[in-house]
């Protein structure tokens, strides 16, 4: 694990709390480690009592406090209470990172409607619920940054992973609109469109061209936060590639691999 391998001094909103929704996420933890020095970090995940290793890694990266709280993304009714309890316990949120989600099994989802719905519920519906509560909370603060992970899988949905891709397409659209709605409120949203990321979530899969590691994605996200960006493509050269990909005829596109 490379947590804490890179530390940043001029951190975005460096006097506030960093909330990581998805406290085991490799990318999320890499981002938290880069924002950690002198900060309070809150890790939110299921089985939060089992986050000792993640907590220690962030303390080693320089965090002043690391708190672990219980978070079930699929329990929509619990989201608002959780967010407000974090603020009550630690003060205003500076950066909130939504790093939870599932890849799912495309083959299974094509024959098992429950599995297809489970993927869409976690990767889209739950994200919409959290984002809506979070935006409301940060508007009250009149400050804060939200990091949302879309994917190139949602830029143009491919036959090979259309269930996951459709959820990311929906999330990309929702987050884009929310970012515009937050304009002028003091709150901003950074939408991250990443390609294939080599990590636990994609273990056993052949890396796609222009793949990234969690550390590389985290570097790009933190750079985006520092410069006040609203969009980040990882790697950056995927942006012109997908501009062209959108123009491909459907007969060719449907044969594209994952």
N, C-alpha and C positions, 0 to 999 in steps of 0.2 A: 504494500500500500504506500502511495506517495503522498499521503496527507501531510500537509505542513511543509512540503518541499519548496513551496514558493510562498512568501509572505509579502503583503502589500502594506505600505505605510499610509498613503493618501486614500483611505477607504471611503466609499460612498456613505454619507450619513454616519460617520464613525462614532457617534455618541449614542446610537440606537441599537436595538435588538435585531439579531438575524434569526429568522424562523425558517427552519427547513422542514417542509411537509413532505415526508418520505425520508425518514431519518436514517435509512440504510442505503439510500441511493448512492452509487459510486460517484456519479457526477455531482450530486448535491453535496456530498461530503467534501469533494475536492473544492467546490466553490466556498463552502463554509470555512475550510482550512485557510483559504487565501484571504478571507475577511476576518479571521479569528482574532488576531492580536489586539488585546485589550477589550474585546467585545463579550457580550452575553450572547451565547448561541442556544437556541431551543431546538432540540431534535424531537419531531413528532412522528410516531410510528406505532404500528401494532406491536405488542409485546415489548413495550418501552423499557421494562425492567431488564431486558437482555441487550441493552445498548452500551454496556460498559466499555467495550473495546473502541467503539466509535467516540464515546465521550472522552476517553483518555487521549485518543489521537488528536482531538480538537484542543484539549488542554495543553498537550505537547506543542501544538501549533501556536499557542499563545493566548487562547481564549481565557478571559477572567472567570467566567462562569459557564458551565454547560449543563442545562436542565433537560431532562427527558420526560416527555409527556405522551400519554396514550392518544392515538389518532387512528381511527378507522375511516378511510376515505369513502367507503361505500355506505357508511352510516350518515346519511345526509343531515339528519336532524341534530347531529352532535357538533356540526362544524362551527356554528356561530358561538356556542358556549365555549368551545375549545379556544377559539381565537381571542375572545374577550378575557378568558382566564389567563392566557399568556400575557396580555397587556396589563391586566390587574396585578399579576405577579412580578413582572419585569419592566414595565414601562412601555413607551411607544415603540412600535416596530419601525425599523429602518429599512430592512430588506426582507421580503418574504419570497422563498423559492419553492415553487410547486414541482417537486421531483418524484412524485408517485405515479405509478402506472404499470400496466401489464402488456406484454407483447401478445399473449394468447397463442393458440394453435389454429392457423388458418384452415387446415384440412378438417379439423374437428368442428370449427365454427361453421363450415359449409354444410354440415349435416346435423349439428346440434344447436338449435336456436338459443337454448339457455346459455351456452358458452359464448355465442356471438353477442348476446345481450350483455353478458358479464363484462366482456372486453369493452364494449361501448359505454357501459355504465361507469366503469372505473376511469377510462381514458377520456371520456367526454362529459357525461352527466355529473359525475362527482367533481370534476374540475370546474364546471360551470357553477356548481353550488358553492364551492370554496371561493372562487373568484368573486362571486356576487357579494358574499359576506365580507370578504377581505377588502374589496373596493369600498364598501360602505364604511367599514372601520377606519380605513386610511383616509377617506375623505373627512371624517370627523377630526383626525389628527392634522389634516391639511399637509401631509408629508408622507413619504415612503415610496419604495420601489418594489414592484412585483416582477418576478422572473417566471415566465411560462415556457414550457418546452413543447413546441410543435415538432415537426419532422418533415423532411423532404418527402416522406411517404404520404403526406397529406397535401402536398403542393399539386400533384396530379396522381390520383389513386390508381394503383396498379392491380391487375388481376391477381398477382401472386400473393398479395397481403391486403386485400381490399377491406377486410373487417377492421383491422388496426388502422389502415390508411384512412378509412372513412371517419373514424373517431378523431384522428389527428386533423383531418380536413375541417371537421366541425369546430374543433378547438381553435384552430388557426383563425377561422372566421370570427368566432366569438371573441377571442383575445384581441384581434385587430380592431374590432368595433369597440371593445371595452377601452383599449388604449386611447382611441379617439374621444370617447366619452369622458375620460379622465383628464383630457387636455385642459390646462388652466386651473386645475384643482389643487396643484401642489403634489399630486400623486402621479407616478408614471409607470408604464409597463414595458418591459423588455421581452420581446418575442424571439425565441431561439429556434431557428430551423436548422437542425443538424442532419447529417447523413448517417450512415451506418456507424455505430459506436461499438468498438470492441470491448466487451465487458461481460459481466455475469448474465445480463439480460439476453445477450446474443451468443452465449457459450454454445459451441457445437455447430454454429453456422459459419459458412465460408464468408470472410469479410468482403464487402462490396468495394468497388473502386472508390478512391478518395475517402477511405474510412478514417475515423479519428479515435483517440483514446479518451477516457473520462477526463484526464488531466488537460488534454488539449481543448476539450469543450469548455472546461472550467476557466482556462486562461482566456478564451475568447469571450466568455460571459463577463468575467471581471473587467476586461478591457472595455466591453460594451457599457457596463455600469459606470465606469470612470468617465467615459466620454458622453454619457447621457443618451446613448443610442436607443432607438425604439425597435430595431431589428438587428439580428446577428445571424449570419449563415456560417455553419461550421462543417468543413472548411469554407473559406470565403469564395473559392472558385466554383462552388456548387451553384451559386446564384446565376451566373451566365449560362451554366450547363442546363439548369432547369428552365431558363427562359427559352432555350432551344427545344428542350424536351416537351414543353407545352404545345409546340407546333407539329410534333410528329403525328402522322396519320394514325387513327385508332387501330387499324389492322396491324400496324407495327407495334404500337404501344401495348396491346394486349399480350404480346409475347415477351415483354420485358421481364427479366428475372426480378427477384426480391430486391 
